[in-house]
Amino acid sequence: MQCPNCGHENKPDNIFCVKCATVIKNRPRLERVKHAFMPPQNEHVVDPRTVRFSKPSMPRSKIDWSWVLLGVALFALLLFLIYG
């Protein structure tokens, strides 16, 4: 498509001239929306203030006390070896 202002040859889908930025093709106007968006009417809407959330049921990790005791004993042994 040729620009009416500068005569530059542009691609057919260009709206503006790439050389002088003149409008070479008017954009198609959007049609007016006939109906505004209405959310679906739902009879089962729940008031968020009445919803009670429960904590997720994740299994509690059990502490293996034998490993803790072994760690404390090794730490005490290390301190004894360093400071005598």
ABEGO torsion letter per residue (X at the ends): XBBAAAGBBBBAABABBAAAGBBABBBBBBBBBABBBBBBBBAABBBAAABBBBBBBBBBBBBBAAAAAAAAAAAAAAAAAAAX
